[in-house]
Amino acid sequence: MNLFYDKEPLTSINEAILRYKTEEFASATRSTVPLLAWLKHEQASVHSLFGELGMPADCTLHLEYTVEPPKGNGKASHTDMMVLAGDSSLAIEAKWTEPRYETVRDWLGKGTNPENRQVVFDGWLYLLQRITKQTLHASDFSDTVYQMVHRAASACNSGSDPRLAYLLFEPSPDPKTASIQQVEDDLRHLWGILGKQKGFPFYLINKKLVPTKTFDEIKMLKKDVTGTVLQVCGALLGDQSLFEDHGYTLTRIGERL
């Protein structure tokens, strides 16, 4: 499996760690931390998951994969992991302590240029339209999570045989974290709006985190200070795993034909 940071080739996960913005390591409880630890220390589990999701062994793994909105002026969608192989694409978004993200209705209501925001959103729908014969209407997406929409659109942009998965690390130390049930409900809702396309399955991956002594040494560090960034990054670059390997559970939101 070849590794990339966005579209730039890498030789190792350690090299990838050094490419991330320092803000990703401003707290030990950012989802980037268990994600990178998993990729570095549990490669057999990673390959097993990709295989279960229909991706071949010779796939390429792109961290922080960007897709620009095809219409309007807006920020690129940054998918935590995009797995590619031929026409197949798998977008994986990792979550640990994040609350539920804003809905399309809320996102469209922000900013000083609502017309442009609508054009940007229409651009994401343009990409999603590729996987369904039914006409997609922006008004039907008001209660969907905006991030899920452009992550799904990114998968469609990156392959004609797309998949979308949300990887949830648990338990979360933050009570404001979106519940597993909430994320599953949001995935099911979006999949339904898209017409329950069996050729575009959604997945929910639950991975239990059991900290090791290495993680215990950084978990209580003060957030957003330089020392924390250096220690969290250093722990990830080290040889000791931050979490024990307890596998994962996989829930299929939609089945492939």
Residue, then its C-alpha position, 0 to 999 in steps of 0.5 A: m500500500n503506497l502512502f501519500y499526504d494529500k497527493e504527495p508521496l511519502t515513505s512512512i507514517n513518521e514522515a506523514i506525522l511531520r507534514y500535519k499542521t501543529e494544531e493537530f497535536a495541540s491536544a492528545t485527544r484530537s482524533t488525528v492522534p489515535l488515527l495515526a497511532w492505528l496506521k503506524h502500529e496496527q497495520a494488519s488491522v488497517h489492511s483487514l478493514f480496507g479488505e472488508l470494505g472492498m479495497p484491494a491490497d495494492c490500494t493507495l492511502h492518502l491522508e488529508y486528501t483535498v477536493e476543491p468545490p467544483k462550483g463557487n468559492g469555498k474551502a476544499s474538503h479535507t478527508d482524513m483518509m482517502v483510499l484509492a484503487g483503480d475506479s474504487s474510492l473509500a473516504i474515511e473520516a475519523k472522530w473521537t471527541e468531536p461534537r455533531y457538526e453543523t447541518v446544511r441549513d446552518w452552514l448555508g445561513k452563515g457568512t456574508n455571501p449566501e448566494n456563493r454558499q448556495v453555489v458551493f453546495d450545488g457543486w457538491l450535489y453536482l458530484l453526488q449526482r454522478i451516483t444516482k439517476q434521481t434528481l437531487h434537490a438542495s432543499d432535501f438536504s437541509d437536515t443532513v450534516y454538511q461535512m458528511v455531504h462534502r465527504a461523500a461528494s469527495a468520494c464520488n469525485s475520486g472514483s466511480d465505485p465510491r464508499l464512505a465510512y466514519l471511523l469512531f474511536e471510543p470511549s470519548p473523554d468529552p461528554k459533548t461528543a456526538s454519540i455513536q447513534q447520532v453519527e449512525d442516524d446521520l449517515r443513514h439519513l444522508w444515504g436515504i436522501l441519496g436514494k439508498q444507492k447500493g452502489f454507494p454504501f456507507y459504513l460506521i466503524n467503531k474502534k475501542l481505545v485502550p490506552t497504554k502507558t505511553f498515552d497516559e503520559i500525554k493525555m492530561l497535557k494542557k491544550d494549545v501550548t507548544g510543549t503539548v504539540l512537541q510531546v504529542c508529536g514525539a509520542l507518535l513518532g516513537d516506537q511505543s504504541l499509544f493504544e492496545d489493539h482491540g480490533y474494530t466492529l463494522t456496521r454497514i449502512g448500505e449493501r453493495l449489489 
